[in-house]
Amino acid sequence: MAHVVQTGPAGTVLPTLLGVTVQDAHKNGVPGVTVTFNDGSNGGVLTPVTLVTDSAGKARVSYRLPNLPGKYFIYANSAGLNAVKFGETAVAGPAANVTIVSGDNQSASAGSQLPQALGVVVADQYSNPVVGVGVTFDDGGAGGVFSNGNLVVTDNSGTPTITEAKTGGAGSIVSNSLESSTSDLAREFANLITTQRAYSAATRIVTTADQMLQELMQIKN
């Protein structure tokens, strides 16, 4: 029996059929054997669910992935034979809609920052959040200012947010400055030297042991 691994958008049919081959003890295909497929009731659609092997001993079915992203296992079973497991992955599909999740209907003094970040969720047709989608915010030319610019990329939850620096957990912005490294360079160099010396010492030990072995071989001869 063969095994194919595929990945596709949630709710879509995998491009390659799931196929198995039933063989005898001599690796010859066996026709007319009933094979049943199932995904453990995880919401996928197998077409057909049950069929018999063809003249070459093969049985193939299509599989529509469930509507939720995740890893799914499909099993091919035949009486008297070990089951075969396919591992398929569903991911979020193309962006299909944008929904507001925060910051709507706020009020503030003219020229001041709104208290809550503006947030939306970008999702596919099954409402699964889509990562890495650029979202543009604008106020129709009313003259407002977006603190992070007007183009934001969705995060792992499919949500881009715009917020003011030093509020809501956001960091500060310092002009004409370069952020320092969080690594202690002196310590890193010290670790590098220590590792290098340990490697050199180990190399010398191996070389000495090899020389001793050669001396012993010469004495024995």
N, C-alpha and C positions, 0 to 999 in steps of 0.2 A: 504494500500500500504506500502511496506517495504522500508527501506533506508539502503544502504551499503556505507561505506566510505573506499576508497582505495588509495594507493600511489604506483606509478610505474615509471620506466624509461620512459623518453619522447619517443614517437614513438612506444611504445609497447602496446600489448593488455593486459588489466587488467585481472588478474587471475580468478576473480569471476565475473560471469554475473551480469548485472544490472537487478534486478527483482522487479516487482510490483504485487500486488494482488488486483483485483477489487472485492469488496464485496457488498452484499445487506445490508439492514438495520439491519439484524439479524446476520451479520458477516459471511454469507455464500458466498463462492466464486462464481462469476458469469462468466460462459463461454461465448465465442463468442463476447466479447466486444473489439472494436478496440482501440489500444493504440499506440500513436506516440511518438517517442523519438527524441530529438534534443539537441545540445550543443551550440546553439546560433551562429552557423557558425564560431566556433573557431578553426576548423581544425581537429577535431577528427573524427573518423569513427565509426558509429554505424551499427551493422549488426544483424538483419535487422533494418530499420528505423521504419517501421510500421508493426504491427502484431496483431492477435486477441488472447484473453486469452484462455487458455486451459480448460479442464474439471474442474480444481480446481480454475479457475479464475486468473491464473498466466500468466504473460508475461515476458519473459527474453530476453535480447539482450547482445551482446558483445560490448566492447568499446575500440578502439585503441586510446590512448592518442595522443594529438598533438605533434609536434616535438620540441616545445619550453617548457621549464620548467614553471610551474605556477599552479594556482588553477583554475579548470574548473568546470562548473556547467552543468549538464545534466538534462533536464526536460522530464518527462513522462506526456503526455496529453491524455485525453479521453473526448469526448463530454459530457457536463453536470456534470463533476466531477472536483474537485480541482486538479491542477497540483502538481506533486511530484518532488522535486529537489534533485539530487544527487551531492555531492561535492567531486570531485576527484582531486588528486594532481599529477602532472608530475614533476619529478626531472631529473637532468642530468644523462645520462646512463654511462656505463663503459668507461674508457679512451680508445680512439681509435686512436688518432693522436696527434702529437706534432708539433707546428708551431713557428718559430722564430718571435719575435715581436720587439726586440731591441738588439743592440750590435754587429750586423753582419758587416763584412768587415771593421774593424777598423785598424788603424795603430798607433804605438807608439814605443818609443825607447826600445831596448832590456832591460829587467829587470824592466821596469816601469809598472805602473797600467794603463790599458785601461781607457779612459775617460768615457765611457758609460757602464752601467751594461749590462750583458748578460741576456736576458729575452726570455722566451718561453711561449706559452699557451698550456695547455693540454685540449683537448676537446673530447666529445663523437662523435659518428658517424654523428650527426646533427650539429656539431660545437658549442655545448653548453659547456662552461667552466666547468671543473670538479675540485672540491675542494678536498684538502687533499691527493693528489697524490705525491709520492716521485719522484723527478727528479734528476738524477745523471749527473753531468757535468765532462767531462774529456778532456784532450788535446792530448790523444793518447801517453802519456808518454814523451811529449816534454819538460817537466820540469817547466811548468808554475805553479803558485800558485793561488788557489781560496780563496778569503778572508773569505767566509762564510763556507768553507769546500765544498766538491763536492756533497753533498746530500741536496736538498732543497725541501720543501713541498709546493705545490700550495696553493695560497690564495683564497679568495672568487671569484676572477675573473679568477681563473685557471692559474694564472701567478706566477711562481717562478722567483726571480731575485737574482743575485749575485752582490754585490757592495762593494766598499772599505769603511772601517770605516771612519766616519767624512766627508763623501762626499755624495751628493745626498740625504740629509736628514737623513742619517744613524748616529747612535750614536757612541761614542768612546768606545774603549776597554781598560780597566785598569787591568793589571795582579795583582794577589795576593790581590784582593780587593773584598769586599762584598758590594753590592748596599744597601743603606739605605732605610728604609721604607718611603713612602710618607705620612703616617698617623702621626698625632700628638698624641702620646700615652697619654700625660698628659690630653689633651682635651677629648680624648675618655674615659679615666677613670673618669674624672669629669662628663661627660654626663651619664655614667653608674651609678655613685653614685646618681646623681640627679633623674634619672628614678627610681632607687630602692627606694629612700626616698618617691617619689610621690606615688609609688605603696603601700608602707607601710602605708602612711597617708590615702590613699583611703580605705585600708583594715580596719584601725581603725574606720573610719567614718561608714563603713558598719556594723561593729561589734557594735558600739554605737547605731546606728539606730535600729538594731535588738533587743538590750537590752531594748531600750525605748518602742518598740512595745510589747515586752513581759510584761513589767510593766503595759502598758495600758490594755492589755488583762486581766491581773490579777485584776486590779481595776474594770474593767467592770464586771468580774465574782463575 
